[in-house]
Amino acid sequence: MKTKSTLFLAWQDQNSRSWFPIGRLTFDGTNYEFTYTQGVLEAQEKCGFEPLSSFPRLGEVYKSTYLFPVFANRLMPKNRPDYSSFIQWLNLSQHEREPIAILARSGGRRETDTLTVFPLPEPDSEGRYCLHFFLHGLRYLPPCAIERINRLETGEKLLLAHEFQNPKDPKALTLNTDDRYIVGYCPRYLNREFFELLKNASLIEVRVERVNQPPTPLQFRLLCNITAQCYDDFCPFSSDEYQPFLGEVATV
């Protein structure tokens, strides 16, 4: 039986730099389905978000047997010389290399872009959730921190810290080594959910998944994973902003 994969689409307002989850893409092994989520209402109210040209009507369910262009265009072409290196950076196994898996791991982010994607984690056999992400903000770190990143080992534990006095983002979360080096920032679009995990999880661990040595671009230099064992029936990404904003069905 084929399992359903789910990605969320996040949009960033260029003025406030705030992120909002605005859409949800699912793939059942045969068909793709996209819906806006209720987070789009907050994006509209606070920052004047307008529907994407690929999905012009809120409240509709868009279905297709092909990956929608707004997502397909975020995949690196297989004929690029650095494609094999790119797949290695993502640390995906042979059976995880479908387009939606590549998007989930890479984030599908493009330069000067306001959109990114991230996956909905599913619990393992022990009820633990795991999410992979690349650390952000490495270009702002001093050379000594980059040198420390290059010496990180797979499986090494990292510590979350809240930079509540950060003037640009009071909800910023850094990742730190035991010897007190800041090695990057959690993606802003995940911060709200990470704070929820901190309140609703009995166990949270962040570890190094893979270090991609220079000349790998900084945006793909440090891949981490966060594992959470949640209390009771709490599920990550289950708040209203991630729920579908439903209406009519549109076949593409």
C-alpha positions in Angstrom: 0.0 0.0 0.0 1.4 3.4 -1.0 1.7 5.9 1.8 0.8 9.6 1.4 3.6 12.2 1.5 2.8 15.7 2.6 4.7 19.0 2.1 3.8 22.4 3.4 4.4 25.5 1.4 5.6 28.6 3.3 5.6 32.2 2.0 7.8 35.0 3.3 6.7 38.7 3.3 9.6 40.7 1.9 8.9 43.7 4.1 8.5 42.1 7.6 10.5 39.0 6.7 7.8 37.0 8.4 7.0 33.4 7.3 3.5 31.9 6.9 2.4 28.4 6.0 0.1 29.0 3.1 -0.3 25.6 1.3 -0.3 21.9 1.5 0.9 19.5 -1.2 0.2 15.7 -0.9 1.3 12.8 -3.1 -0.2 9.3 -2.8 2.2 7.7 -5.2 0.1 8.5 -8.3 -1.6 11.8 -7.9 -0.6 15.2 -6.5 -3.1 17.5 -4.6 -2.6 21.1 -3.5 -4.8 23.1 -1.2 -4.2 26.4 0.6 -4.1 26.1 4.3 -5.8 28.4 6.9 -2.4 30.1 7.4 -3.1 32.0 4.3 -5.7 34.0 6.1 -3.1 35.4 8.5 -0.7 36.1 5.6 -3.5 38.1 3.9 -4.5 40.0 7.0 -1.0 40.9 8.2 0.9 41.2 5.0 -1.5 41.4 2.1 -0.7 38.0 0.6 -2.2 37.4 -2.9 -2.9 33.9 -4.3 -0.2 32.4 -6.4 -0.7 32.5 -10.2 -0.5 28.7 -10.3 -3.3 28.4 -7.8 -5.4 31.5 -8.3 -8.4 30.6 -6.2 -8.4 30.1 -2.4 -10.6 27.3 -1.2 -10.1 25.1 -4.2 -8.5 21.6 -4.2 -6.1 21.3 -7.2 -5.3 17.8 -8.5 -2.9 16.6 -11.1 -1.0 13.4 -12.1 2.1 15.6 -12.6 4.0 17.7 -10.1 2.7 21.2 -10.3 5.1 23.6 -12.0 5.5 25.9 -8.9 7.1 22.8 -7.2 8.7 21.1 -10.2 10.6 24.3 -11.0 12.3 24.0 -7.6 14.0 20.7 -8.5 17.6 20.7 -9.8 17.6 19.4 -13.4 19.2 15.9 -13.6 21.4 17.0 -16.5 23.3 19.5 -14.4 26.9 18.6 -13.8 26.5 19.0 -10.0 23.3 17.0 -9.7 25.0 13.9 -8.2 26.8 16.0 -5.7 23.5 17.7 -4.8 21.8 14.4 -4.1 24.8 13.5 -1.8 24.4 16.8 0.1 20.8 15.8 0.9 21.9 12.4 2.3 19.0 10.6 0.6 18.9 6.8 0.2 18.3 5.2 -3.2 14.6 4.7 -2.4 14.1 8.3 -1.2 14.8 10.1 -4.5 11.4 10.8 -5.8 10.8 14.5 -6.5 8.7 15.1 -3.4 11.4 13.5 -1.2 14.0 15.8 -2.8 11.9 18.8 -2.2 11.2 17.8 1.4 14.9 17.6 2.2 16.2 20.5 0.1 13.4 23.0 0.9 13.1 23.9 -2.8 14.4 27.4 -2.0 15.6 29.6 -4.8 17.6 32.9 -4.6 15.5 36.0 -4.3 12.5 33.8 -3.8 9.7 34.1 -1.2 8.6 30.4 -1.1 10.0 27.3 0.5 8.7 23.8 1.4 9.1 21.5 4.4 7.7 18.1 5.1 5.0 16.9 7.6 6.9 14.4 9.8 5.3 11.0 10.5 5.8 9.1 13.8 8.0 6.0 13.8 7.2 2.7 15.4 8.0 4.2 18.9 5.9 7.3 18.3 8.9 9.7 17.7 8.9 12.4 15.1 11.9 13.3 13.0 12.5 16.3 10.8 15.5 17.1 8.7 16.6 20.6 7.9 19.7 22.6 6.7 20.9 25.3 9.1 20.5 28.9 8.0 22.5 32.0 8.6 26.0 30.5 8.2 27.1 33.4 6.1 26.8 35.6 9.2 29.0 33.4 11.4 32.7 34.2 12.1 35.4 32.0 10.4 36.0 30.1 13.7 32.4 28.9 13.6 32.7 27.7 10.0 35.9 25.9 11.0 34.0 24.2 13.8 31.2 23.2 11.4 33.7 21.5 9.2 34.9 19.4 12.2 31.4 18.3 13.3 30.8 14.6 13.2 27.7 12.7 12.1 25.5 12.1 15.1 27.0 14.9 17.2 24.5 16.5 19.5 23.6 20.1 19.1 21.9 22.4 21.6 18.9 24.6 20.9 19.1 28.2 22.3 16.5 31.0 22.1 18.0 34.4 21.1 15.2 36.4 22.6 17.2 39.6 22.4 17.9 39.2 18.7 16.8 42.6 17.3 15.9 41.2 13.9 14.1 38.1 15.1 13.2 37.7 18.8 12.1 34.2 18.2 15.4 33.1 16.6 16.7 29.7 17.6 20.4 28.9 17.3 22.1 25.5 17.3 25.2 25.3 19.4 27.9 22.8 20.1 28.9 21.6 23.6 32.0 23.8 23.3 29.7 26.9 22.8 30.1 27.5 19.1 27.0 28.8 17.3 26.9 26.7 14.1 23.7 28.1 12.6 20.0 29.0 12.9 16.9 27.0 12.7 14.9 28.0 9.6 12.5 30.8 10.6 9.5 29.1 9.1 10.0 26.2 11.6 10.5 28.3 14.7 6.9 28.5 15.8 6.5 24.7 15.6 9.8 24.1 17.4 8.5 26.3 20.3 5.4 24.1 20.3 7.6 21.0 20.5 9.5 22.5 23.4 6.2 22.8 25.3 4.7 19.4 24.3 7.6 17.0 24.0 9.1 14.8 26.7 12.3 14.4 24.6 13.9 16.7 22.0 17.3 16.0 20.4 19.0 17.8 17.6 21.9 16.0 15.9 24.2 16.4 12.9 23.0 14.4 10.0 25.7 15.3 7.5 28.4 17.9 7.0 29.1 18.8 3.4 32.6 20.1 3.2 33.7 23.1 1.1 33.1 24.1 -1.7 29.5 23.0 -1.0 27.4 26.2 -0.8 26.7 27.4 2.7 23.0 26.8 2.4 23.7 23.1 2.1 26.7 22.9 4.4 25.1 21.5 7.6 22.2 19.1 7.5 20.6 18.3 10.9 17.7 16.3 12.3 15.5 17.0 15.2 13.7 14.1 17.0 10.8 14.6 19.4 8.8 12.3 21.6 5.6 14.2 22.2 3.2 14.1 25.2 -0.2 12.5 24.9 -1.9 13.0 21.5 0.1 16.1 20.4 1.1 15.9 16.8 3.5 18.4 15.1 2.0 20.8 12.5 -1.5 20.1 13.7 -2.6 23.6 14.5 -5.2 25.5 12.5 -2.7 27.3 10.3 -1.7 23.9 8.7 -5.2 22.7 8.1 -6.6 22.8 4.6 -8.7 25.8 3.5 -11.2 23.7 1.5 -13.6 24.4 -1.3 -14.1 23.2 -4.9 -11.9 20.7 -6.8 -9.9 21.8 -9.8 -8.2 19.2 -12.0 -5.0 20.3 -13.7 
